[in-house]
């Protein structure tokens, strides 16, 4: 069932939906070798002002955890995020909704942003690889 939900979320993210629904910001790429879906776009991060506040799934946001916000992926989906400028990657778990800036595809926790060296610049061009259960 989770696979079907993930496929549906990916389809919605790639196609965009009814008026008023944010369109997916990023470029899909399916590897011919593995058939896995990879998304490319801009990542940002959120930290201090949100630390300790509730996330969309009801958890308390912990800026030191390896978590992230995505508009449509199901909660608890694991995603490998790779910074294209330096090749560093981190695996995060989706536990929140966002980002709410139209050209961004994911908001990382502070720790996840540190892992891929994007804290200084604040944003980075990344690929997202959705990992199996």
N, C-alpha and C positions, 0 to 999 in steps of 0.2 A: 504494500500500500504506500509506503514512504517513497518508493521509486516512482510510482505514478504521480504522487504529489510533487515530487521534484521535477519530473518531466513537464507537468502542467505549469509549474512556476517558471521554468525556463522558457517554455513556449510563450507565456504571457510577457515575460521580460523582453524577449526578442521581438515580439510582434507589436507590442503596445496594445492598448485596449480602447475602451470607450473614451469619449471626450472627457477631459478633466483628469484622466489617469496619467501620471507621468510616464513619458516614453523612456525606454531603456537607453541610457547613455553609455555607449560602449560598442565595440565591434565584435560580433561572434566569430569564432573560428573553430571548426571541427577538424581535429587531426585525422588524416586519412589512415594513419597507421593504427590508431587505437579507438577511433570513433568517439573519443571523449570531447566534451564541450569545454572550450576555453573562451573566456570573455576578456576583452582588452579595453582599458579606459583609465580614468584618473581616480586615484584613491586619495582620501584625506583621513584625518584622525580627530578624535575628540578625547578630552582629558579632564582636567581639574574641575571645571564648572559642572560637569555631569557626574563626577565620581560620587557614589553613594545614592544616586537617584534611581528610581525604578526604570527598567528597560521595558520595551514593548511586550516581552514575554513574561513580565512580572518579577524577573530577577533584579537584584540590586547591581547597578553598573559598577564594575571594579576596573579602573583604568590600568591595573597591573595584571589583569587576566588576558588571555589570548582569545579575544572575542571581537565581533564586528557587527555592524548594521548593514543590512541590504534591503532594498525595497520589496523584493518579491520572493526570495529564496525561503523555503520553510525554516522555522526555528530549528536549531541543533544541526543544520547542514554544516559539514566541515568543508572548508575551502582553502586551497593553497594559493596564497597571494605572493606573486613574484614581482619585485621592483625591476623594471626593464633597464634602468640606468646602471644597476650594479649586480644584477643576477641573484641578489639575496631573496630568500623566500621564508614564509612563515605559514603555519597552518592555524586557522582561526575557526571558531564556532559562531554561527549566526545566532544572536540572541536579542537583536534589536532591529528596528526599522529605520531607514534612512539610506543614504544621505538625502538631505532636502535641498541640495544645490544641483541644478539640472545637469551639469556636465560631469558629475561624479558617479562612480559605479559602486563604491563601497566606502564606509567609514570604519576605520580600524580603531581599536583601543590604543592607548598610549604605548603600552608595552609592545604590541604588534608592530606599531609604527617604528619603535626603537629597533626591533629585530631586523627590519629591512632598511634601516638608515634613512627614514624620511621625516624625522622629527624636525630637523633644521629647516628644510625647504617647506614643510607643511603639506605638500602634495607630491604625488609621484605617478608616473605612467606605469601601470601594472597589468599583469594578466591574472585572471582568476581561473583556477581549475577546481571544479566541483568534484569532491572526493567521494568514493563509494561509502556506504554505511560501515 
